[in-house]
């Protein structure tokens, strides 16, 4: 719910001058859901296998032209 409050800061200094201050009140917190208890992760049954490659793969680029007979 947003509420806008408009109050004069002081009396106008000259005739015809209007001054207003707009303040917006923040809404309260809204929380939904349930609190879950902390749970520990189970210990893995086996160690994870790691792949180690010392030499990076060689990337090959091939280009060629193909001549087509006129049709």
Secondary structure, DSSP 4 states (H G I P E B T S, - for coil): ---EEEE-SS--SSTT----EEEEPPPPP---S-PPPP-PPPPPSSPPP----SSPPPP------------
